[in-house]
Amino acid sequence: MRPTLVFQGQTIGADDFEARWRRHAGALAAHGIGPGDIVALMMRNSPDAIALMLATRHLGAQWCPVNWHFKVDEVQYVLANSGARVFIADAALLRGLPGLDAAAARVWTIGSGGSVGAPGDAPGHRSDGVPSVPAWEALSDTTAPLATAAEPPRGAMFYTSGTTGRPKGIVREAMTPEQAVAAAEMRRLAYGSEPGMRALLSAPWYHSAPNSYALGIAQASGTLFVEDRFDAERTLALIHEQRLTHAYLVPTMYVRLLALPAAVRERYDVSSMRFVSSTGSPCPPQVKRDMIAWWGPVIHECYGASEFGYMTLLTSEQALRKPGSAGAPLPGVVLKILDDEGRELPRGTPGLIYLDQPATPDFSYVGNAEARARMQSAEGLKTMGDIGYLDDDGFLFIVDRQADMVISGGVNIYPAEVELLLHTMPGVADCAVFGIPDDEFGEALAAAVQPALDAALSPDGIRAWLRDRIAGYKVPRVVTLHEALPREETGKIFKRRLRDPYWAGRTRRV
């Protein structure tokens, strides 16, 4: 674990970075953090975000990345549900959480140069309702680096969007030594990890795949260029100027790169790139072909989930030969297509995708054993509800997924969470939220709303009301008003009738 980091033009050498994350580990240990504890982190991409991840892992604790788009109620829920003992947040992000109850976890700020507070505030509180909290650096910078590591290490505790309105926390078992070796090999295959690699990470660190990517680069002791946000031309400039060899990109980023004027694209040399990892959402075949034509056969796509890890890998050569495929199973992965009765289906026949990844420790959901049990087959395989088939060569094709889940720009969104909130809005009699096509993000969210009798609602008013209460990416891009929503004989809203017109004339891979 001796990576070199480059951030905002500043290089942190391997020795200095190791000392940094070991000081973080010492400070966490001094605060009582040990094996099995949860450390919540709400931080933008930065060296300290990566350092705190390594520090927490070093202690055998779990880090819980918190989506920085979350509103205060969403953050409050994660802190309480996870049982986090420590919450460390970027100062700017913490100021955006008025009314945060610090009782659920010990709260620290990082990156402020001092405690969060404003002139004139009384001790212990702010005028905007955010509690005054101490600066983490004041503790970590004065703490001796911690040398001894706890065994075995644990992974992150991610929160997935919840099908019933609340996100689910994933609690992983500790890794066995064999799993640690297998996981490192899986990252090597999925990310092309190798000594001396010069890798770019600009996708949000709080997502599981970018988080895993950062860990993979750290394990390879490579150089990681950390960007706090994605910018298409800056990405090309970094590759050109720094001779980068590896990158983590998602399909939305490919679209934005390809949208640059030809004169801009031709200005930069990308021939140094050897391996580009793409996960999160399926990449449209034409987008992939265009990227391969431009960058060469360096584009790789993985299919997986936060719960399971990576399951399949698709190389550039395979993508051209098997357009639309999600790839072939990684070594050791068991993948079967089963019907509703648990019987294995023949090649070419769609059914539920069930998998097992031995490199990934088993997991549970915090306080939701029922949801975990529903995912498992009689022989112990697990499913996310995706529908697909295996072709004669053993390549996976995904034809549908959990009916309601939307993947927008690589982010999983469950409409039920938005519907639950909309039902509390004054004037809303009923609603349905679903995914519609989007040329840049793959999918966007739409809401069909049935106003109560005599209610004065407008699409813009509904969006504004939601924007004050949930993360912006969960706010439907399209809102339509309906005198009555279509219903099945059972009374359930017939979402397909609302959704299908938007998808008419499109080939839908997922």
GUMAR-708473 format. One record per residue (C-alpha): residue number from 1; x negated, y negated, z negated. Coordinates in steps of 0.001 Angstrom, whole numbers. Each point is the difference from the previous one (the first is absolute). Example, Ala and Ser with C-alpha at 12.3 -4.5 7.8 and 13.67 -1.06 7.14 Angstrom:
GUMAR-708473
- 1 | -12300 | 4500 | -7800
- 2 | -1370 | -3440 | 660
end
This chain:
GUMAR-708473
- 1 | 0 | 0 | 0
- 2 | -2493 | -2589 | 1165
- 3 | 1687 | -2048 | 2718
- 4 | -1101 | -3433 | 1155
- 5 | 2852 | -2522 | 308
- 6 | 296 | -3066 | 2215
- 7 | 2743 | -2504 | -830
- 8 | 474 | -3549 | 1299
- 9 | -3515 | -8 | 1417
- 10 | -1612 | 1087 | -3296
- 11 | -1786 | 3328 | -301
- 12 | 33 | 1937 | -3268
- 13 | -2792 | 2559 | 95
- 14 | 473 | 3575 | -1172
- 15 | -1858 | -569 | -3300
- 16 | 1946 | -3159 | -838
- 17 | 3328 | 1508 | 958
- 18 | -620 | 3122 | -2056
- 19 | -881 | -2160 | -2989
- 20 | 3227 | -1958 | 559
- 21 | 2338 | 2974 | 28
- 22 | -1807 | 1623 | -2939
- 23 | 479 | -3209 | -2023
- 24 | 3703 | 156 | 853
- 25 | -2 | 3600 | -1212
- 26 | -1689 | -1016 | -3240
- 27 | 2549 | -2770 | -574
- 28 | 2923 | 2359 | 654
- 29 | -1493 | 2585 | -2361
- 30 | -452 | -2673 | -2652
- 31 | 3689 | -727 | 346
- 32 | 779 | 3675 | -673
- 33 | 556 | 1189 | 3577
- 34 | -848 | 3657 | 498
- 35 | 1085 | 3160 | 1859
- 36 | 3634 | -65 | 1091
- 37 | 601 | -3694 | -779
- 38 | 1526 | -2335 | 2595
- 39 | -1628 | -3275 | 1083
- 40 | 2275 | -2159 | 2170
- 41 | -1754 | -2249 | 2530
- 42 | 1724 | -2775 | 1965
- 43 | -2835 | -1297 | 2102
- 44 | -668 | -1070 | 3550
- 45 | -2779 | 1702 | 1931
- 46 | -3232 | -939 | -1764
- 47 | -3198 | 1549 | -1396
- 48 | 1489 | -40 | -3505
- 49 | 3059 | 1934 | 1182
- 50 | -2290 | 2748 | 1319
- 51 | -2216 | -211 | -3098
- 52 | 2946 | 391 | -2383
- 53 | 1201 | 2999 | 1983
- 54 | -3389 | 1695 | -384
- 55 | -200 | -1008 | -3668
- 56 | 3409 | 1485 | -798
- 57 | -822 | 3173 | 1884
- 58 | -3304 | 219 | -1913
- 59 | 1965 | 118 | -3258
- 60 | 2340 | 2757 | 1165
- 61 | 2866 | -2509 | -86
- 62 | 2387 | -839 | 2843
- 63 | 144 | -3334 | 1754
- 64 | 3441 | -1188 | 1032
- 65 | -140 | -2467 | 2912
- 66 | 2908 | -2439 | -168
- 67 | 1336 | -1461 | 3234
- 68 | -880 | -3700 | -67
- 69 | 3267 | -848 | 1776
- 70 | 2020 | 1228 | -2993
- 71 | 2147 | -2415 | -1938
- 72 | -131 | -151 | -3781
- 73 | 2830 | 2531 | -544
- 74 | -1694 | 2512 | 2306
- 75 | -3349 | -435 | -1766
- 76 | 1687 | 267 | -3385
- 77 | 1588 | 3295 | 1004
- 78 | -3322 | 1503 | 1165
- 79 | -1780 | -1041 | -3206
- 80 | 2713 | 1467 | -2214
- 81 | 577 | 3157 | 2041
- 82 | -3679 | 839 | 440
- 83 | -878 | -558 | -3639
- 84 | -2993 | -2096 | 1077
- 85 | -2154 | -1012 | -2953
- 86 | -1798 | -2736 | 1927
- 87 | 1179 | -2300 | 2787
- 88 | -2651 | -1991 | 1867
- 89 | 1212 | -2475 | 2606
- 90 | -1464 | -2639 | 2256
- 91 | 617 | -3355 | -1635
- 92 | 1864 | -1374 | 3015
- 93 | 2278 | 3042 | 97
- 94 | 657 | -156 | -3737
- 95 | 1135 | -3594 | 310
- 96 | 2642 | 1242 | 2422
- 97 | 1582 | 2193 | -2711
- 98 | 1904 | -2441 | -2219
- 99 | 1601 | 1625 | -2984
- 100 | -2219 | 3103 | 61
- 101 | 290 | 1859 | -3295
- 102 | -3545 | 768 | -1059
- 103 | 1143 | 2369 | -2736
- 104 | 59 | 3040 | 2290
- 105 | -3767 | -114 | 542
- 106 | -2996 | -2064 | -990
- 107 | -240 | -2600 | 2792
- 108 | -3224 | -1466 | 1342
- 109 | -693 | -2331 | 2892
- 110 | -2926 | 251 | 2381
- 111 | -1484 | -2467 | 2427
- 112 | 1127 | -3120 | -1825
- 113 | -3246 | -901 | -1721
- 114 | 1924 | -206 | -3229
- 115 | 3325 | 837 | -1571
- 116 | 3205 | -772 | 1848
- 117 | 1440 | -3171 | -1430
- 118 | 704 | -3614 | 773
- 119 | -878 | -3273 | -1741
- 120 | 2585 | -792 | -2607
- 121 | 1210 | 3543 | -485
- 122 | 432 | 1127 | -3564
- 123 | -2243 | 2892 | -1072
- 124 | 1352 | 3336 | 1171
- 125 | 2307 | -1180 | 2757
- 126 | 309 | -2054 | 3164
- 127 | 2575 | -2543 | 965
- 128 | 988 | 2147 | 2993
- 129 | 696 | 2979 | -2238
- 130 | -3127 | 2045 | 726
- 131 | -1763 | 1032 | -3196
- 132 | -3513 | -1254 | -487
- 133 | -2321 | 2933 | 520
- 134 | -3740 | 378 | -413
- 135 | -2485 | 303 | 2832
- 136 | -1190 | 3551 | 644
- 137 | -3451 | -1249 | 994
- 138 | -543 | -1370 | -3496
- 139 | 157 | 3589 | -1238
- 140 | -1592 | 1945 | 2870
- 141 | -2910 | -2392 | 579
- 142 | -1096 | 399 | -3604
- 143 | 445 | 3771 | -208
- 144 | -2839 | 2448 | 540
- 145 | 391 | 2289 | 3040
- 146 | 1480 | 3384 | -850
- 147 | -2171 | 2888 | 1158
- 148 | 1893 | 3100 | -1116
- 149 | 2841 | 1132 | 2254
- 150 | 3109 | 1805 | -1132
- 151 | 741 | 3242 | 1729
- 152 | 1985 | 820 | 1968
- 153 | 929 | -3153 | 1973
- 154 | 3585 | -889 | 806
- 155 | 1436 | -1780 | 2985
- 156 | 2206 | -3058 | 266
- 157 | 3552 | -249 | -1298
- 158 | 1964 | -1365 | 2930
- 159 | 3603 | -1109 | -35
- 160 | 2053 | 1091 | 2973
- 161 | 3227 | -1659 | 983
- 162 | 2900 | 1785 | -1637
- 163 | 2895 | 1577 | 1849
- 164 | 2298 | -906 | -2860
- 165 | -1060 | -3586 | -356
- 166 | -3078 | 165 | -2238
- 167 | -3568 | 879 | 974
- 168 | -1397 | 3314 | -1226
- 169 | -3372 | 200 | -1736
- 170 | -2271 | 2837 | 1135
- 171 | -1937 | 1626 | -2846
- 172 | -2815 | 2231 | 1184
- 173 | -1591 | 2840 | -1840
- 174 | -3731 | -220 | -545
- 175 | -2176 | 1284 | 2831
- 176 | -1791 | 3288 | -310
- 177 | -3649 | -2 | 1130
- 178 | 1065 | 1964 | 3065
- 179 | 2661 | -2575 | 858
- 180 | -2490 | -2837 | -380
- 181 | -2244 | 1655 | 2596
- 182 | 2949 | 723 | 2303
- 183 | 1349 | -3558 | -347
- 184 | -3382 | -1463 | 954
- 185 | -22 | 2227 | 3107
- 186 | 3552 | -1065 | 847
- 187 | -1031 | -3661 | -172
- 188 | -3000 | 744 | 2196
- 189 | 2261 | 1476 | 2660
- 190 | 2720 | -2659 | -304
- 191 | -2349 | -2994 | -210
- 192 | -3140 | 1227 | 1733
- 193 | -1927 | -795 | -3199
- 194 | -3763 | 264 | 337
- 195 | -3078 | -1514 | -1651
- 196 | -881 | -3411 | 1360
- 197 | 3486 | -725 | 1352
- 198 | 1068 | -3636 | 278
- 199 | 3739 | -3 | -537
- 200 | 2744 | -2621 | 103
- 201 | 3019 | -92 | -2323
- 202 | 2568 | -2759 | 490
- 203 | 3222 | 1927 | -700
- 204 | 1548 | -665 | -3428
- 205 | -1882 | 1886 | -2667
- 206 | 3148 | 854 | -1966
- 207 | 1172 | 2474 | 2648
- 208 | -1118 | 3586 | -505
- 209 | -1904 | 445 | 3284
- 210 | -2132 | -3195 | -212
- 211 | -619 | 823 | -3652
- 212 | -1192 | 3469 | 922
- 213 | -2089 | -1469 | 2822
- 214 | -1865 | -2282 | -2411
- 215 | -689 | 2996 | -2243
- 216 | -1255 | 1993 | 2990
- 217 | -2474 | -2718 | 982
- 218 | -1168 | -234 | -3619
- 219 | -616 | 3753 | -99
- 220 | -1976 | -207 | 3231
- 221 | -2087 | -2862 | -1431
- 222 | 672 | -2024 | 3137
- 223 | 428 | -3737 | 487
- 224 | 3597 | -1193 | -340
- 225 | 1062 | -3320 | 1520
- 226 | 3042 | -1021 | -2044
- 227 | 2397 | -2536 | 1521
- 228 | 2829 | -1517 | -2024
- 229 | 2263 | 44 | 3067
- 230 | 50 | 1202 | 3605
- 231 | -806 | -2396 | 2805
- 232 | -278 | 1463 | 3491
- 233 | -2745 | -2200 | 1424
- 234 | -1975 | -29 | -3243
- 235 | 80 | 3811 | 82
- 236 | -1593 | -41 | 3457
- 237 | -2534 | -2606 | -1113
- 238 | -1044 | 2091 | -3011
- 239 | -411 | 3123 | 2127
- 240 | -2067 | -1979 | 2517
- 241 | -2183 | -1942 | -2448
- 242 | -460 | 2649 | -2692
- 243 | -125 | 3065 | 2290
- 244 | 2698 | 1724 | -2005
- 245 | 376 | 3733 | 542
- 246 | 3239 | 896 | -1799
- 247 | 3341 | -1638 | -770
- 248 | 3396 | 670 | -1508
- 249 | 2779 | -1446 | 2164
- 250 | 3734 | 603 | 291
- 251 | 2080 | -70 | 3212
- 252 | 1260 | -3533 | -676
- 253 | -3627 | -1158 | 37
- 254 | -538 | 1760 | 3341
- 255 | 2963 | -1905 | 1430
- 256 | -1432 | -3336 | -1167
- 257 | -3464 | 830 | 1352
- 258 | 1454 | 952 | 3385
- 259 | 2066 | -3204 | 49
- 260 | -3137 | -2176 | 4
- 261 | -713 | -1713 | 3322
- 262 | -2327 | 1964 | 2256
- 263 | -2599 | -2768 | -191
- 264 | -95 | 304 | -3791
- 265 | -229 | 3791 | 58
- 266 | -2830 | -38 | 2538
- 267 | -2009 | -2393 | -2161
- 268 | -829 | 2713 | -2533
- 269 | -1995 | 3227 | 252
- 270 | 1711 | 2884 | -1852
- 271 | -2307 | 2753 | 1256
- 272 | -1459 | 526 | -3500
- 273 | 3280 | 1537 | -1218
- 274 | -191 | 3750 | -600
- 275 | 3125 | 807 | -2019
- 276 | 3282 | -1849 | -568
- 277 | 2480 | 1464 | -2491
- 278 | 3713 | -607 | 431
- 279 | 2706 | 1108 | -2408
- 280 | 3189 | -1333 | -1539
- 281 | 2320 | 16 | 3000
- 282 | -3 | 1790 | 3348
- 283 | -1861 | -1745 | 2794
- 284 | 1978 | -344 | 3241
- 285 | -1708 | 2090 | 2706
- 286 | -451 | -2952 | 2383
- 287 | -1596 | -2150 | -2717
- 288 | -2395 | 2831 | -784
- 289 | -865 | 488 | 3679
- 290 | -720 | -3719 | 343
- 291 | -2261 | -8 | -3075
- 292 | -1908 | 3062 | 1210
- 293 | -461 | -1589 | 3417
- 294 | -1452 | -3084 | -1703
- 295 | -1993 | 1396 | -2956
- 296 | -709 | 3475 | 1293
- 297 | 884 | 3399 | -1603
- 298 | -426 | -1239 | -3585
- 299 | 3678 | -285 | -1052
- 300 | 1153 | 2613 | -2531
- 301 | 3447 | 382 | -1524
- 302 | 1028 | 1888 | -3152
- 303 | 3383 | 1078 | -1281
- 304 | 547 | 298 | -3722
- 305 | 1637 | -1512 | -3059
- 306 | -1010 | -1614 | -3279
- 307 | 1215 | 3137 | -1766
- 308 | -1877 | 2516 | 2135
- 309 | -3010 | -1702 | 1526
- 310 | -930 | 493 | 3658
- 311 | 1424 | 3019 | 1803
- 312 | -826 | -323 | 3698
- 313 | -2572 | -1724 | 2193
- 314 | 295 | -1097 | 3632
- 315 | -3131 | -996 | 1911
- 316 | -25 | -2284 | 3037
- 317 | -528 | 2922 | 2354
- 318 | 2923 | 1853 | -1574
- 319 | 2214 | -3112 | 142
- 320 | -517 | -265 | 3760
- 321 | 690 | 3699 | 411
- 322 | 2908 | 153 | -2482
- 323 | 1698 | -3426 | 125
- 324 | 2374 | -535 | -2892
- 325 | -1549 | 2694 | -2198
- 326 | -863 | -593 | -3650
- 327 | -2987 | 2328 | 344
- 328 | -1114 | 3450 | -1111
- 329 | -231 | 1061 | -3668
- 330 | -3224 | -878 | -1777
- 331 | -2108 | 2930 | -1261
- 332 | 1679 | 1753 | -2931
- 333 | 3407 | -1626 | 579
- 334 | 3025 | 2301 | 143
- 335 | 2746 | -1375 | 2268
- 336 | 3296 | 1743 | 723
- 337 | 3256 | -988 | 1651
- 338 | 2969 | 1313 | -1985
- 339 | 3757 | -79 | 454
- 340 | 2451 | -1063 | -2698
- 341 | -69 | 3519 | -1468
- 342 | -3794 | 40 | -268
- 343 | -606 | 2298 | 2962
- 344 | -2990 | -693 | 2228
- 345 | 940 | -1180 | 3491
- 346 | -1715 | 1005 | 3252
- 347 | -2341 | -2310 | 1920
- 348 | 1791 | -2809 | 1797
- 349 | 3050 | 81 | -2303
- 350 | 526 | -3121 | -2174
- 351 | 531 | 378 | -3718
- 352 | -1157 | -1346 | -3349
- 353 | -3771 | -431 | -249
- 354 | -1418 | 1733 | -3087
- 355 | -3655 | -307 | -959
- 356 | -2668 | 725 | -2547
- 357 | -3332 | -1819 | -301
- 358 | -2287 | 1914 | -2412
- 359 | -2434 | -2938 | -116
- 360 | 2636 | -2182 | -1690
- 361 | 957 | 704 | -3635
- 362 | 3633 | 693 | -716
- 363 | 2183 | -2867 | -1173
- 364 | 3165 | -951 | -1815
- 365 | 2255 | -3053 | 90
- 366 | 230 | -2089 | -3165
- 367 | 3302 | 859 | -1638
- 368 | 1381 | 1617 | 3151
- 369 | -579 | 3735 | -112
- 370 | 3151 | 557 | 2072
- 371 | -1385 | -1903 | 3005
- 372 | -3242 | 1947 | -233
- 373 | 1838 | 3344 | -161
- 374 | 2078 | -808 | 3104
- 375 | -3168 | -314 | 2088
- 376 | -1284 | 3519 | -611
- 377 | 733 | 3214 | 1829
- 378 | 261 | 3426 | -1589
- 379 | -3632 | 760 | 904
- 380 | -1303 | -3277 | -1394
- 381 | -283 | -2052 | 3188
- 382 | 1192 | -3618 | -112
- 383 | 1890 | -2280 | 2370
- 384 | 613 | -3728 | 382
- 385 | 3117 | 749 | 2024
- 386 | -1628 | -560 | 3383
- 387 | 1339 | 1968 | 2977
- 388 | -2428 | 1377 | 2561
- 389 | -1326 | 2996 | 1869
- 390 | -3283 | 1702 | 842
- 391 | -852 | 546 | 3644
- 392 | -1652 | 3144 | 1351
- 393 | -3449 | -1432 | -797
- 394 | 916 | -761 | -3618
- 395 | 324 | -3766 | 414
- 396 | 2658 | -1754 | -2072
- 397 | 2661 | -2194 | 1599
- 398 | 2245 | -2088 | -2256
- 399 | 3443 | -590 | 1443
- 400 | 1797 | -1576 | -2960
- 401 | -480 | -643 | -3665
- 402 | 1987 | -647 | -3138
- 403 | 3098 | -1562 | 1422
- 404 | -322 | -3374 | -1604
- 405 | -3673 | -688 | -629
- 406 | -1440 | -2803 | 2123
- 407 | -3702 | -359 | 831
- 408 | -709 | -3631 | 858
- 409 | -3608 | -862 | 782
- 410 | -1132 | 3118 | -1858
- 411 | 2035 | -863 | -3123
- 412 | 2641 | 2450 | -1229
- 413 | 3310 | -1688 | -870
- 414 | 3030 | 1836 | -1361
- 415 | 3205 | -1869 | 876
- 416 | 1718 | 1287 | -3146
- 417 | -2102 | -2377 | -2083
- 418 | 1244 | -2970 | 2040
- 419 | 3562 | 1305 | 26
- 420 | -26 | 348 | -3779
- 421 | -951 | -3652 | -332
- 422 | 2452 | -1213 | 2660
- 423 | 2851 | 1643 | -1867
- 424 | -683 | -2393 | -2891
- 425 | 242 | -3097 | 2198
- 426 | 3200 | -1995 | -539
- 427 | 2300 | 283 | 2992
- 428 | -1393 | 3311 | 1331
- 429 | 2637 | 2736 | 187
- 430 | -2232 | 2613 | 1642
- 431 | -3132 | 285 | 2101
- 432 | -2269 | 2282 | 1980
- 433 | -3735 | -522 | 546
- 434 | -1928 | 1848 | 2725
- 435 | -2933 | -152 | 2393
- 436 | 33 | -1594 | 3445
- 437 | -2753 | -117 | 2650
- 438 | -2680 | -2670 | -158
- 439 | -2644 | -358 | 2692
- 440 | -2722 | -1105 | -2420
- 441 | 766 | 1854 | -3225
- 442 | 1625 | 3124 | 1434
- 443 | 3120 | -519 | -2089
- 444 | 1694 | -2852 | -1790
- 445 | 2770 | -37 | -2569
- 446 | 3588 | -898 | 839
- 447 | 2988 | -439 | -2312
- 448 | 3670 | 302 | 896
- 449 | 2057 | -1774 | -2673
- 450 | 3746 | 144 | -659
- 451 | 971 | -3167 | -1901
- 452 | 2604 | 94 | -2707
- 453 | 3355 | -1586 | 810
- 454 | -314 | -3811 | 291
- 455 | -3766 | 136 | -690
- 456 | -2066 | -2631 | 1819
- 457 | -3154 | 1881 | 998
- 458 | -2508 | -692 | 2731
- 459 | -2934 | 2058 | 1312
- 460 | -2500 | -2715 | -970
- 461 | 1560 | -324 | -3456
- 462 | -220 | 3758 | -593
- 463 | -3651 | 70 | 1077
- 464 | -828 | -2948 | -2261
- 465 | 1721 | 1650 | -2961
- 466 | -1970 | 3206 | 546
- 467 | -3285 | -1853 | 508
- 468 | 243 | -1385 | -3518
- 469 | 324 | 3487 | -1481
- 470 | -2110 | 2479 | 1972
- 471 | -3240 | 71 | 1940
- 472 | 226 | -1797 | 3321
- 473 | -712 | 3095 | 2105
- 474 | 3162 | 1619 | -1429
- 475 | 2255 | -2866 | 1148
- 476 | 1939 | 1089 | 3123
- 477 | -1095 | -1826 | 3126
- 478 | 3504 | 312 | 1434
- 479 | 3218 | -472 | -2001
- 480 | 3425 | 462 | 1590
- 481 | 3434 | -545 | -1547
- 482 | 2837 | 2489 | 543
- 483 | 3669 | -154 | -884
- 484 | -231 | 3757 | -626
- 485 | -2894 | 2473 | 174
- 486 | 391 | 3276 | 1926
- 487 | 599 | 2956 | -2275
- 488 | -23 | 3774 | 176
- 489 | 3030 | 2038 | -1047
- 490 | -1517 | 313 | -3455
- 491 | -86 | -3806 | -326
- 492 | -3796 | -181 | 328
- 493 | -1260 | -2809 | 2220
- 494 | -797 | 1337 | 3470
- 495 | -3476 | -1507 | 329
- 496 | -708 | 1642 | 3314
- 497 | 2713 | -2038 | 1691
- 498 | -1615 | -3158 | -1329
- 499 | -3553 | 1062 | 802
- 500 | 337 | 1683 | 3418
- 501 | 787 | -3119 | 2097
- 502 | -3339 | -1515 | -996
- 503 | -1849 | 3134 | 1151
- 504 | 1876 | 424 | 3280
- 505 | -2393 | 469 | 2888
- 506 | -3006 | 635 | -2227
- 507 | -1980 | 3185 | -453
- 508 | -186 | 417 | -3734
- 509 | -2873 | 2035 | -1301
- 510 | 987 | -319 | -3655
end
